[in-house]
Amino acid sequence: MRVIIIGAGDVGYHVAETLCQDNDVFIIDKDEKACNRARELDVQVLQGNGADVKLLSRANVRETELVVAVTGIDEVNIVACMASKLLNPKLKTIARVSNPDYIDRPVSVRETVGINAMICPELSLASEINQILYIPEAIDVDSFVSGQVKMMELKVGKENPLVGKKLSDSALPDCCIMSAIIRDSELMIPHGDDVIQLNDRVVIVGKTEAVYETKKLFEEHERSSGKIAIVGGGDVGYYLIKLLYKANFKLTLIEVDKKRSEELAQELEKVLVINGDGTDINLMKEENIESMDAVVAVTDSDEKNLLCSLLAKRMGAKKVIARTDRPHYAELFEMVGVDVAMSPIQATVNEVLKFTMGIGIQSMVTIEEKAKILELIAKKGSKITNKKLKDVKFPKGAIVCAIVREDDVIIPDGNEKIIPGDKVVIFSLPSDLHEVEKLFG
């Protein structure tokens, strides 16, 4: 596919890095330094304003299939998509936006103004963190097929009854499957003889009720304080507070900018807003950080988020969650003691991949940069339909986790068939995505 990416900052660079191996990618950015960095990739680069019709014509937008506008300015992204659509009505467009005046959900369709997908990475990240905070045992949570299928990533603690057991002896509830085990930063697709070990992180997928039943095995019976501290009152912090606002949490927001603190204090009456630095040890002691169920560091600085998280963990906070704008850093954050590290950029990459793969992906999530979980609709005539799964040459690095047929959630065995119209949840390693694409294409 021919793709034009407008904006070569962290988001644009990461999108280009993901796409350039299998697509013809063209990057446009005004900043010379950003352009030079982009030239390190296997892409074509043009310096200038991505919303300029003449420049879009030079980039051959009329022969392009997808335009992704991800500069740091919402209005430029919107105008660039509109201009591209005027020049080529057949192409697909994706615009990144952050302003809550433009968007009220992580992904929105605005085809009336020429935008096929408008995505807010900050709101997407806030929504993911929100789900994790509601389920203290979870490291990651996502839903598929309108909530009928749930995915949870959970850590195996020392009191977990699964420790030392083979997967075949684990007696997980019906209607769910252990799709992956992450051990010492390595991800494996488990088999019946694999033994679950202390500190493993396991990915459970299945019928929502069954996954919630499974999470009881991972509960640590500590008394909850209901206290959550959020460090950083920018877009992510603001969206997260708004999502948590109606719940029965005791919320503290720490923001270093005085003017921003005053604005938030006036708007968020039920939240304790403190003007201060989340890396200030004395401030953290004064606010009893050790009593918090969770501390979430979502400032615009990776370094501050890491330092704040480690400080809170050292002081006794039960769970620490950190934002990193560099997706490759997430694993490093977790290696040094952060419970959960998340990047807002990954949501944009996943949305772009949905368009470039072209197999009707309804939703996609990334598991620690190591695997993908896809929700697909099986099409008539595709290679995977109307055959027993054991007779399908399925890639070794992918498994069918669930099939949803109308209101029934099926955890399939080898004798199950996928029929046209089924909604299918697939777990796949990145190296096997192309094979999955062939089966569903």
C-alpha positions in Angstrom: 0.0 0.0 0.0 1.1 3.6 -0.7 0.9 5.6 2.5 1.6 9.3 3.2 2.4 10.2 6.8 2.2 13.9 7.7 4.3 14.6 10.7 7.6 13.0 11.5 7.6 13.4 15.3 7.5 10.5 17.7 4.1 9.3 16.5 4.8 9.7 12.8 8.2 8.1 13.1 6.9 5.1 14.9 4.0 4.6 12.5 6.5 4.9 9.6 8.9 2.4 11.3 6.0 -0.1 11.6 4.8 0.3 8.0 7.9 0.8 5.9 8.9 -2.9 5.7 5.7 -3.8 3.8 4.4 -0.6 2.3 5.6 2.3 0.1 5.8 5.1 2.7 6.2 8.9 2.1 6.8 11.3 5.1 6.1 15.0 5.1 7.3 17.4 7.9 8.3 21.0 8.2 11.1 20.4 10.6 14.5 19.7 9.1 15.7 17.7 12.1 12.6 15.4 12.1 13.0 14.9 8.3 16.7 13.9 8.7 15.7 11.3 11.4 13.0 9.9 9.2 15.5 9.4 6.4 17.1 6.7 8.5 14.1 4.6 7.6 13.3 3.0 4.3 10.9 5.9 3.3 10.8 8.9 1.0 10.9 12.3 2.8 9.6 15.7 1.7 10.1 18.8 3.9 7.2 21.2 4.1 3.6 21.8 5.2 1.6 18.6 5.0 -1.7 20.6 4.6 -0.4 22.4 1.5 -2.3 21.1 -1.6 0.7 21.7 -3.9 3.0 19.7 -1.6 0.4 16.9 -1.4 0.3 16.8 -5.2 4.1 16.6 -5.3 3.8 13.6 -2.9 1.5 12.1 -5.5 -1.5 11.9 -3.2 -3.7 11.0 -6.2 -2.0 7.6 -6.3 -2.0 7.1 -2.6 -4.3 4.8 -0.7 -3.9 6.1 2.9 -3.0 9.4 4.5 -2.1 9.5 8.2 -1.9 13.0 9.7 -0.1 13.0 13.1 1.5 16.3 13.6 1.2 18.0 17.0 -1.4 20.4 15.8 -5.0 19.1 15.5 -6.1 21.7 13.0 -3.2 20.9 10.6 -4.1 17.2 10.8 -7.7 17.8 10.1 -7.1 20.2 7.2 -4.4 17.8 5.7 -6.9 15.0 5.7 -9.7 17.2 4.1 -7.3 18.5 1.5 -6.1 14.9 0.6 -9.6 13.7 0.3 -10.5 16.5 -2.1 -7.5 15.6 -4.3 -8.3 11.8 -4.1 -11.8 10.9 -2.9 -11.0 7.2 -2.9 -8.2 7.3 -0.3 -8.6 6.6 3.4 -7.6 9.2 6.0 -6.6 9.1 9.7 -6.2 12.2 11.8 -4.6 12.5 15.2 -6.4 14.9 17.5 -6.0 15.8 21.2 -8.4 18.6 21.9 -11.6 17.4 23.8 -13.5 20.0 21.7 -13.0 17.8 18.7 -13.4 14.3 20.1 -15.0 12.5 23.0 -13.9 8.9 22.4 -10.6 7.2 21.6 -11.6 6.6 17.9 -14.3 8.4 16.0 -15.5 8.4 12.4 -15.9 11.8 10.7 -16.5 10.9 7.1 -18.7 14.0 6.5 -15.5 16.1 6.8 -13.3 13.6 4.9 -11.8 11.7 7.8 -12.2 7.9 8.0 -10.8 7.7 11.5 -10.1 10.5 14.0 -8.0 9.1 16.9 -7.0 10.6 20.2 -3.9 8.8 21.5 -4.2 10.5 24.9 -7.8 9.5 25.4 -7.0 6.0 24.2 -4.2 5.7 26.8 -6.4 7.2 29.6 -9.2 4.6 28.7 -6.7 1.7 29.0 -5.3 2.9 32.3 -8.9 3.4 33.5 -9.8 -0.2 32.9 -6.6 -1.4 34.7 -7.4 0.8 37.7 -10.9 -0.7 38.0 -9.4 -4.2 38.1 -6.4 -4.0 40.6 -5.2 -7.5 39.7 -4.8 -6.7 36.0 -1.7 -5.4 34.1 -3.8 -4.9 31.0 -7.5 -5.2 30.1 -9.3 -5.0 26.7 -12.7 -5.9 25.3 -13.7 -7.3 22.0 -17.0 -7.9 20.1 -18.9 -5.3 22.0 -17.8 -6.6 25.4 -18.7 -10.3 24.8 -15.0 -11.3 24.9 -12.5 -10.0 27.4 -8.7 -10.1 27.5 -6.8 -9.7 30.8 -3.0 -9.8 31.4 -2.3 -10.8 35.0 0.8 -11.4 37.1 1.3 -14.7 38.9 2.0 -14.0 42.6 3.4 -16.2 45.3 -0.1 -17.1 46.7 -1.5 -18.0 43.3 -2.7 -21.6 43.2 -1.5 -22.0 39.6 2.2 -21.8 40.6 4.0 -25.0 39.7 1.1 -26.5 37.9 1.0 -27.6 34.3 -1.4 -25.7 32.1 -3.4 -28.9 31.5 -3.9 -29.2 35.3 -4.8 -25.6 36.0 -8.5 -26.1 35.9 -9.3 -22.7 34.3 -13.0 -21.9 34.0 -14.7 -23.0 30.8 -15.1 -20.5 28.0 -11.6 -19.0 28.4 -8.1 -19.8 27.3 -4.6 -18.9 28.4 -3.3 -17.4 25.1 0.3 -16.4 26.2 2.8 -16.6 29.0 5.4 -13.8 29.3 8.4 -14.9 31.3 11.6 -12.8 31.7 10.6 -10.6 28.8 10.0 -13.6 26.5 6.5 -14.4 25.2 5.4 -17.9 24.4 2.2 -19.5 23.3 1.6 -22.2 26.0 0.8 -25.9 25.6 -0.7 -28.3 28.1 2.7 -29.5 29.5 4.0 -25.9 30.2 4.4 -25.2 33.9 3.2 -21.8 35.3 5.9 -20.1 37.4 6.0 -17.4 40.0 6.1 -13.9 38.4 4.9 -15.1 35.0 2.5 -12.7 33.3 -0.3 -14.6 31.6 -2.8 -13.5 29.0 -6.3 -14.8 29.4 -8.9 -14.5 26.6 -12.5 -15.7 26.7 -16.1 -15.0 27.5 -16.2 -12.0 29.8 -17.9 -13.8 32.7 -15.3 -16.6 32.6 -12.3 -14.2 32.5 -13.7 -12.4 35.5 -14.0 -15.7 37.3 -10.4 -16.5 36.4 -9.1 -13.3 37.9 -10.1 -14.4 41.3 -7.1 -16.7 41.2 -4.9 -13.7 41.0 -6.4 -11.6 43.8 -4.1 -10.5 46.6 -6.2 -10.1 49.7 -4.9 -6.7 50.8 -7.3 -4.1 52.0 -8.0 -1.4 49.4 -7.8 2.2 50.3 -9.6 3.5 47.2 -6.8 6.1 46.9 -5.3 7.0 43.5 -2.7 9.6 42.7 -2.3 11.0 39.2 0.9 12.9 38.5 0.5 15.2 35.5 -2.5 17.3 34.6 -2.0 17.4 30.8 -4.3 15.8 28.3 -3.8 12.2 29.5 -4.2 13.1 33.2 -7.3 15.2 32.5 -9.0 12.5 30.4 -8.2 9.9 33.1 -9.6 12.1 35.9 -12.8 12.6 33.9 -13.1 8.8 33.4 -12.5 8.1 37.1 -14.5 11.1 38.3 -17.8 9.3 38.9 -16.3 6.3 40.6 -15.8 5.8 44.3 -12.1 6.6 44.3 -10.3 9.2 46.4 -8.4 11.1 43.7 -5.3 13.2 44.1 -3.9 15.1 41.1 -0.3 16.5 41.2 0.5 19.2 38.6 3.7 21.2 38.4 2.2 24.2 36.5 0.5 26.6 38.9 -1.9 28.1 36.4 -3.0 24.6 35.1 -3.4 23.5 38.8 -5.8 26.4 39.5 -7.8 25.6 36.3 -8.2 22.0 37.2 -9.0 22.7 40.9 -11.9 24.9 39.8 -13.3 22.3 37.3 -12.7 19.2 39.4 -14.4 19.9 42.7 -14.1 16.3 44.0 -10.4 16.0 43.3 -7.6 17.1 45.6 -5.4 19.1 43.2 -1.9 19.9 44.4 0.5 22.3 42.7 3.9 20.5 42.9 6.4 18.1 41.4 5.8 14.4 41.5 9.5 13.7 41.8 9.7 15.8 45.0 10.3 13.3 47.8 9.1 15.6 50.5 5.9 16.4 48.6 5.2 12.7 48.1 5.7 12.0 51.8 3.3 14.8 52.7 0.7 13.3 50.5 1.1 9.8 52.0 1.9 8.2 48.7 2.6 5.0 50.5 -1.1 4.6 51.2 -2.1 4.8 47.6 -3.6 1.8 45.7 -2.1 3.2 42.6 0.1 6.1 41.4 -0.2 7.0 37.7 2.6 9.2 36.2 1.4 10.7 32.9 3.5 13.9 32.5 5.0 14.8 29.1 8.4 13.6 30.3 9.4 10.0 30.2 12.2 10.6 32.6 9.9 12.3 35.2 7.3 9.5 34.8 10.0 6.9 35.5 11.5 8.7 38.4 8.1 9.4 40.0 6.9 5.8 39.5 10.0 4.3 41.1 9.8 6.8 44.0 6.2 5.9 44.6 6.9 2.2 44.5 9.9 2.5 46.9 7.6 4.4 49.3 5.0 1.7 49.3 2.4 2.4 46.7 0.7 -0.9 45.7 0.8 -0.3 41.9 2.6 2.2 39.7 1.7 3.0 36.1 3.9 5.1 33.9 3.4 6.8 30.5 6.3 6.6 28.0 6.1 8.3 24.7 8.7 5.9 23.3 7.0 2.5 22.9 10.3 0.6 23.0 11.0 2.0 26.5 7.9 0.3 28.0 9.8 -3.0 28.6 12.8 -1.1 30.1 10.5 0.7 32.5 9.0 -2.6 33.7 12.4 -4.2 34.0 13.5 -1.6 36.6 10.3 -1.9 38.7 7.4 -0.1 37.1 4.3 -2.4 37.3 2.8 -1.1 34.0 4.3 1.1 31.3 2.2 2.3 28.4 2.6 4.4 25.4 -0.1 6.6 23.7 1.6 6.0 20.4 0.6 2.4 20.1 -3.1 3.2 19.7 -2.4 5.2 16.6 -0.2 2.5 15.1 -2.9 -0.1 15.7 -5.5 2.0 14.0 -3.2 2.5 11.0 -2.6 -1.3 10.8 -6.3 -1.9 10.7 -6.4 0.0 7.4 -3.2 -1.4 5.9 -4.0 -5.1 6.5 -7.3 -4.9 4.6 -9.0 -8.0 6.2 -11.8 -6.3 8.0 -10.1 -5.8 11.4 -12.7 -4.5 13.9 -10.2 -3.9 16.7 -6.6 -4.6 17.5 -4.5 -4.4 20.7 -0.8 -4.9 21.3 0.5 -7.1 24.1 3.8 -5.5 25.3 5.1 -4.9 21.8 5.3 -8.7 21.4 2.0 -9.8 20.0 -1.3 -8.6 18.7 -4.9 -9.6 19.5 -7.2 -9.0 16.5 -11.0 -9.0 16.2 -12.0 -10.0 12.6 -15.2 -10.8 10.8 -14.9 -14.0 8.7 -15.8 -13.4 5.0 -17.4 -15.7 2.6 -14.8 -17.4 0.4 -11.9 -16.9 2.8 -9.5 -19.8 3.3 -10.4 -20.2 7.0 -14.1 -20.6 6.6 -16.1 -23.9 6.5 -13.2 -26.1 7.5 -12.4 -27.8 10.8 -9.6 -25.7 12.4 -7.4 -28.8 12.7 -7.5 -29.0 8.9 -6.4 -25.4 8.4 -2.7 -24.7 8.0 -2.6 -22.1 10.8 0.7 -20.4 11.6 2.5 -21.7 14.7 2.6 -18.2 16.2 -1.1 -17.6 16.1 -4.2 -19.2 17.7 -8.0 -18.7 17.5 -9.0 -17.6 21.0 -12.7 -17.2 20.6 -15.5 -17.3 18.0 -18.6 -15.2 18.5 -21.7 -16.5 16.6 -24.6 -14.2 17.3 -24.9 -14.3 21.1 -22.7 -17.4 21.6 -19.1 -17.2 22.6 -17.2 -20.4 21.5 -13.7 -21.3 22.7 -12.9 -23.6 19.8 -11.1 -26.9 19.6 -9.7 -28.5 16.5 -13.2 -29.8 15.4 -14.8 -26.3 15.4 -15.5 -24.6 12.1 -15.5 -20.8 11.4 -18.4 -19.8 9.2 -19.0 -16.6 7.2 -20.2 -13.8 9.5 -18.5 -15.2 12.6 -16.6 -12.6 14.7 -13.2 -14.2 15.5 -10.6 -13.1 18.1 -7.1 -14.1 17.1 -3.8 -14.0 19.1 -0.8 -13.6 16.8 2.9 -12.9 17.0 3.9 -10.1 14.7 5.9 -12.5 12.4 2.7 -14.4 11.7 0.3 -11.6 10.9 0.8 -12.0 7.2 -0.2 -15.6 7.3 -3.3 -14.7 9.4 -4.1 -12.1 6.7 -3.9 -14.7 4.0 -6.3 -17.0 5.8 -9.0 -14.2 6.3 -8.4 -12.3 3.1 
